[in-house]
Amino acid sequence: MRLLQLVVLLLAVGFSTAVGQIPDLPTLGANWTDLGYPKLFYTPRDGLTAGLYYAQIHPPGYRDWFDPQPYRASIAIDGQIATSGSHRLGLYARMPNILPGWRFSLVAETRRRARQNYFGIGNRPERNGNNVTDAQPDFYNTDHRRLLLRGEIQRKVVSHLRILAGLHAERWQFDTIPGVTLLGINSNAGMELPLGSPTAEVSARFGLVIDTR
């Protein structure tokens, strides 16, 4: 594992250097600008993590001088991968002022937390540090995967009043990881845990927004 982390570190450093030297990519239009930077960090849970953030931004114009929005539109891709197996990739589009009177937002994301916390079922689980040993370092961890799609549209009605409509859909899955874990013990004890089977949820919302900025 240490050798793998070293190899990933060297590749990530080389990748970061290369990204810092490439010229600006073509933008979506004359009024757009791009922003990109590599990511490299370490956490005790996920290990070494490398990734990249890249966005194209439409900054405000003269007619937006007194508007509260920091930009007219932003489209970003954010991704990262860790030596533990955790990863995330997301597309984020936020357009608070791309069209007069309209606001749009879209989030599409897939992620895996290879070491998600799990301390038991109910409101009174207690963590016993003696259960975490060299032989079972992931006793309180579980494998969590999630897909997410969220969109929203807002339309100005009058003055500071807007009407909105939104959609939220996600799919998640919990599973055990190799070794002795609390989730595995609970599952073997006959508790009803949806391990390895995805669960989905879809919801919609409608409402009114009063923005006094």
Secondary structure, 3 states (H helix, E strand, C coil): CHHHHHHHHHHHHHHHHHHHHCCCCCCCCCCCEEEEEEEEEEECCCEEEEEEEEEEEECCCHHHCCCCCCCCEEEEEEEEEECCCCEEEEEEEEECCCCCCEEEEEEEEEEEEEEEECCCCCCCCCCCHHHCCCCCCCCCEEEEEEEEEEEEEEEEEECCEEEEEEEEEEEEEEECCCCCCHHHHHHHCCCCCCECCCEEEEEEEEEEEECCC
